[in-house]
Amino acid sequence: MNEVPGRLDISRAGPADWPVIHGWAAEEGWNPGDRDGVSFFAQDPDGFFLGRIDGEPVSAVSVVTYGPDYAFLGCYLVRPDLRGLGHGLATWRAGLAHAGGRTVGLDGVVAQQDNYRRSGFRPAHRTIRFTGTPERPGPAAPGGVVPVGDDLDPVLAYDRTCFPADRPRFLRSWLTTDGHTALARVVDGRVTGYGVVRPAREGRRIGPLFADTAADALALFDALAPGAGPVSVDVPETNAEAVALVTSRGLSAGFETARMYTGPVRPFAQDRVFAVTTLELG
């Protein structure tokens, strides 16, 4: 690429660029997972963009595609000392073009939600991050929780009911990446929920947590978050049972985002979503 000195040049980012994006996300207090990039790029290796000035990264965005109808925007970041100069908007536009005619979702921080509305996004629900060291009040939750084994198909099938697009490439990585623990609840031979916990900059992150019922979700949560140490869970505020679950375990509400879409999405079982997978990829 022939760069013009002082001009913003936007190009696709690769795995070698991920530490820059990961570091910026950590500085914003988003507490990214330690190995998120592996699975993010597995889903759409062409969906990540960096803006550079004189070769130095200054802005980022991801627009990850899921099939022909759906994409998700995340990792929208600008280096703090270069904000307000239009670099973010230019990078946003370049990344958004990757979505083509797909409906695009995002989880927007409060400060940016008006800007997202002006770009055609409409809010669906708030998502609240709950964080804390889980307590264990009351009787033990029911069992039936097992590690996700080599046969991922039952979990992939369950995920299709809880997410607005099929995402087998992402999940095959997310469920098996080193450091990630994936558990399913199985009742009478049928998957009734699953969840993943992973290490992050601060403590551990649980996501997704999908389950048929609050009892299924509780069994999974307790198995995913045993022992000492903080965990963080991004909970759709519209799922009252999910909010009750994490507060019953002593977690406290922190920052919020809004799930927003540019258009219709495939119907999915929103009542089964006790925690979203990740704010970056949906």
N, C-alpha and C positions, 0 to 999 in steps of 0.2 A: 504494500500500500504506500502511495506517495502522499505523505502528510504535509499539510500547509502549516507552518509554525503558528502556534497560538490558536489554531482552529480545532473545534471539537470533531473528532473522527469516531464514528460508531461502527463497531464490528461485532461479530459473534464472539462470545466468550467460550472457552473450553475448560476442561477440568483443571488445567494448570492455573487458570485465573480464579478458580473457586476460593482459594484462601483470602483473596482480596475482598470478595463479596461477603464471605463468611465473617471476616474481621469487621467489616462495616456494620453488618447486622448485629454482631455482638456489642459493638460500641453504642448502638441504638437501644440496647437493653432488650433485644428480642430473644436472647438466649437460644441461639441455634443449636441443633444437635451436632455432635462431634463429627458424624460421618454422613450427614444429610446429602452432601454433594454427589456421592456415589449413586444413590437412588434417583436424585433429581435428574442427572444427566442420562440415566438409564431410560427414563421416560421419553425425553425429547432432547437429544444432544444439540439440536439447532435452536433451542428456545431461550438461550441466555445471551445477553448483550452487555457490552461495556463501551462507555464513552471515554475517549482518551484525548488529552491535550499534550502535544509534544511527547507522545508515548506513555504518559503517566495516566493511570486510571483515575477518573473523576466522577463517573456516574455508572449506574447499573440498572437493569430491569430483566425480568424473566417473563416470557409468555409461552408457557408449556402447553402443547396441544395434546388432547385426548380424543383420538378419532376425528371424524369429519365434522362434528357438531359442537365441540366444546373445547375451550382453552382456559387456562388460569394464569392470571398475572400476579407476580410477586417480586420480591427482592428489588423493589423500587427505591433506590438509594442515590444520594448525591453527597460527595465529600463535604463536610460542614463548611469549610472555608471557601467553597465555590458555589454555595447555594444562592438562589435568587438571580442567576445569570442566564437562565433558559436552558442549561445543560440537561436538567432532569426532563423537561418537557420534550426536548429533541430526542432524547434516548427513549422516552415513553413511546413517542410516535413511531420510531423505528422498530421497537419491539412489538408494538401492537399490530403492525402490518403483518407480522408472522402469523397472527390468528386468522387472517383471511376473513371469510364470512361467518366464522364460528361465534356462538355466544361466548362471552368472556366473563369469568368470575374473578373476584378478588376479595381479600379481607383487608379493609381499609382502616388505617388509624384515624382517630377522631379529627386530627388537624387537617387531613387531606380529603375528608368525605365530601365537602362541598365541591372541591375540584373534580372529584370522580363523578359527581352528579352532572357537572357541566360537560363531562366527556361521555355521557350517556349511560352511566351506571345507576341502577336503582337498588335501594336497600331491601334485603330479604329478612335479616334478623341481626341482632347483636351477638357477638361472641365475647365471652368473658374469660380471661386467664385466671385460674385459681392455682395458688401455690401454697405449699406448706409441707410439714412432715406429718404423714398420715397417722391418725390415731385409730384405735381399735375398740370403740365402745360397743357394748352389747354382745349378743351371741355371735359365734363365728358364722360367716356366710356359707351357703351351701357349696358343695364341691363340684366335681365334674369338669374341672379345668385341667387341660392337658397341653403340652407343647405342640405347636404346629409342626407337623412332621414333614417328610420329603414330599408327600402328596399334597400339593398346595391347591388343587382344584376345588375342594369343598370351601376353602376360605375365599378363593377368587369368586366363586359363585355367590357366596354370602355378600361379599363386598359390592357386587353389582346391584344389590337391592338397597344399598345405603349411600351410593355415590352417583352423581348424575352422568357418569360415563364409565365405560370399561377401562381398566388400567392395569392389565396383566404385567406389562414390562416393569412399571413402577413397583408393583407389589412383590413380584418375584425377587426384586432386590431388597425392598424394605423389610420383608419378612426374614431374610437370610443374611443381611449384612452383619459383619462381626460387631459384637457389642449390642445388637438389637435382640431383644427377647420377645418372641411372638407366641401368644397363648390363645387357645380357643376353648370355648365351653361347649361340651358335647353332651346332649341329653337324648337317651334312646337312639343313639347312633346318628343324631342330627346336630349340625352346628347351630347353636343358638346365640352365638356372639363370638367376637374375637377382639384382641387388642395387642398393641405393641408398646414396649417401653424402651427408651434409648438414652444413652448418656449425652449430656449437654454441657455447655460452659459452666452452668450452675445447676447442680443436682441432675435430675433425670426428667425426661419429658414422656408423657403418655399420649399416644395418638397413632392410629385411631383407637377409639373405644366404641364399638358397635355392638348392640345387643338387642335381643327380642324384648326383654323385660328389665325392670330395675334390679330384680334378683340376679339375673344373668350378668348384668353390668357390675353389680357389687362383687360377685364372686370373682370376676375378672380383675376388677380394680384391686382388690385385696391381694390377689396373687401376683399382680404386676408390680405392686408397690409395698413389698414387705420390708421390715426392718427400718433402721434409722436413715435419715437423709431426706432432703426436700424433693418433691416432685411438682411438676407443673402440668396443668391440663387445660386445654382450650375448649370451653363448654358453650354450646349454643344456648342462649338465654331462653329461647322458646321451649326447650326441653326442661320442664320444671322438675322432673324426676332426676335428671342429671345434675341440676343445681343442688337439689336436696342431697344427693349421694355425696358429692365432694364436700359440701359443708358439714355433713354428718361425720366425715372423716377428718375434720379440723382444718381444711384448706380455706384460705381467704382469697376474696376477689381482689384482682389487681387491675391491670390495664384492659381496655376493651377495644375491639375492632367491629366493623360492620361487614357482614357478607353481602356483596353487591353483585348484580349481574347486568349485562347489557341487553339481555333478551331471555326467552324461555329456555328452561333446561329440562332434561328428561326427568319425569317424576321419580322420586326415590323415597324410601321410608325414613322421613326426617325424625320420627319418634324413636328410631333405633340409634340415632347419632347422639351418643353420650359424650363424645369428645371428637372434634375434627382431627384429621390426620396431621396436617401442618398448615400454618397460615400462609406459607409460600406456594404450595401446590394444591391446596384445597383439602 
